[in-house]
Amino acid sequence: MALVADDPLELHRVVRELVALSTLPAAWRGTPTARIPDGLADILLKSLAGEFAFVRVASSQDGAAIEALRQHGSDDAPMRMAVQQIGADGGVGFLVVGSRRPEFPTEIDSLLLEVAANQTAMILQQRLAEERLHVTLSEAERSAEQLRLALEAGRFGIGELMFATGEVTSSPRQEAIFGLAPGTHTSDDFRNVIHPEDCERVVREYTEAIERLEPIHTEYRIVRPDGSVRWVETHGQVLPDGNGRPGRMVGVCADITERKQNDELLRVALARLKDEFIATISNELRWIAAIVEHSDDAIVGKTLDGIVTSWNPGAERLYGYPATEMIGRPIRVLVPADHSDEVPELLEALKRGEAISDYETERVTKAGQRLDVSIKISPIRDASGVLIGASTIARDIGDRKRAEKKLRDLLEAAPDAMVIVDHVGQIVMVNAQVERLLGYRREELLGKRVEVLVPSARRAEHVAHRGGYLQAARPRPMGAGLELTALHRDGSEVPVEISLSPIEGDEGTMVLAAVRDVSERRQREQQLRDAEAKLAHISRVATMGELSTSIAHEVNQPLAAIVNDGAACLRWLQKDPPALAAARESVQHMIADANRASHVIARIRALLARQPPAKMAFDGGDLVRDTLAIVKAQAAGLGVAVQTQVAPDLPYALGDRVQIQQVLLNLVVNALDAMRGVRDRPRELAIDVARGGPSTVLVAVRDSGVGIAPELRDRIFEPFYTTKRDGLGMGLAISRSIVEEHGGQVWAAAHDGPGVIVQFTIPIAEEDV
């Protein structure tokens, strides 16, 4: 970092810290020496933005060390240290400052640290001299020599000038300061070492002090015999003789070269900082002026009374008035007559110090044309914070207004209800279709959150969905597979479909929602589902009619067994003595056969019953076994060998069990029919149930029948298409409708042998996904 910072705020901070450090002697006047290290550590942390500060100085009383430690934070990042001695050769002490800033210490940091050390050295040395001088004066009656020693210890020289003889008695320290050899000296010896540029002034000051019997305090340069230039500070007091005339002068002197060097360093740094600060501010002002000059917006300055004080080219282009015509005139020149009440209100708001943002109104050009504008007005204050005027930025929003009107016209002409929502979810525009669809008046919705149109049970969810959509806004078509409802003003819910489209505006992304009433379509869909359910029921009944012989056989078998077991039971009971054990076994057989017949009838009743669909979890293996029980006799009569394979880890399927059994029964019956005419090969039926994917169960029905031509495999699922001589062509169409209603698929394909394989999928129950 350069000694002069680029940032005006940083420049200001450095100047402030240097000034603060230069005032330390005055600030610590009267502060005990023991408290100076603590204060200095705190100042160093603040001025150098450090995290560690350690100060060690010698006590002015007994020379013992006084220390202060400050440390902030516990970050493990490496810390850079800067060390600075206090006083010549560190005789007074030293400072250590640490910071985790990678650029520490910069030249500015080193400058601040050096100034702090020099100011502290001067304070402590002066404090040492003052405290010892105080002790010496309190004991002046006992020893004048102690005063001399105290001053010498504080690096102060002591001297006495006798006016009558011109002789000067000097302490060793004073002789060392002026570079004179030990011994007796005259006033000329001291005058001769004063710097030529300061000599005349110093002689004049001493002469005036002697004549007036006044104290003297002055600073000047000396050129010692070795050629070195030093700065000296002297304090003298003229003492009168017995006649009231000047008799002698006693004084104290000190070498202040280091302080002067520090003052010069500070002065140069401040001057450089000042120049750089002024240059930076000038550049900023020029940049701001260029922005104002080239801005497309109209930027106007005015007084609190509305008198124009500045007028940029953007204002000339917008309003048509040149600056020479507008400066000095009232701003109300631009206000239409029907908006005249705006000016007093806006000026009153400004006088209260209020800023006005995005105020939309109309203004009049020089040619009399009315403009739609958006105005931003900011108060202007002077350096002391007093409000003196205002700055107005006006932007032509005519194109936007016309676009908004066109959009409103389009929305009003749309057949669907249209709602525009801003980036925070507030409704900013609706069309008449919204009023007709949902019963709200337009003014009841504008400014409200869009969730007012969402049923209460889904409002919290909708807020989250709205936020997620805005993060990656994209067009979403109507429907999108969502069952949605909108809340009517009377509290009822209206089935709807919604499409979303993002609209980019000045204030962020807005969303256009097209809301379509699908009540009639939902009713038609429900009617269609009801009709499909009736047709499916009829199809089940028809299928059961086709299987009546097989069903009768399934029921007759257990009934015949019951009759035979009953006759056997009677015979065992007629024996003498009765064969009770055998009779009991016959009764048990009767009960088992009756239950078997009951199960067959229950399965048939379940298939023939007409009831609303009910999706629940069921076992696919049980479904296959129950279905084969119904067609067992028919398959045996046709000489069909039936094989089943159910995966051991098969999860439960989710659906209406009766409807899915109808699909499987239809496929099995079709497979049996396809094998009636087969004579040259075994008649084989295989049913496999396994996982079809991560979330589906796959059911496959394979036969060795006559097969289906490849071009007909898709057509067999069309309504009224059949390959049977006496078929209606509805069984497979209904099966496809059932499977797709469950979210699955059904298809036919060839397999390795003769015949065909028909497969369908159904979803897995959620707990098994």
Helices and strands as residue ranges (DSSP letters): H 8-22, H 24-27, G 33-35, H 36-48, E 52-58, E 65-71, E 80-86, G 88-90, E 93-99, H 107-138, H 144-153, E 156-162, E 167-170, H 172-178, E 185-186, H 187-192, H 196-212, E 216-223, E 229-240, E 246-255, H 257-294, E 298-303, E 308-311, H 313-319, H 323-326, G 331-334, G 337-339, H 342-351, E 356-364, E 370-381, E 387-396, H 398-413, E 417-421, E 427-430, H 432-438, H 442-445, G 450-453, G 456-458, H 459-471, E 484-487, E 493-505, E 508-517, H 519-546, H 548-574, H 580-608, E 616-618, H 620-637, E 641-646, E 653-655, H 657-674, E 684-693, E 696-703, G 710-712, G 715-717, H 731-741, E 746-749, E 757-763, G 766-768
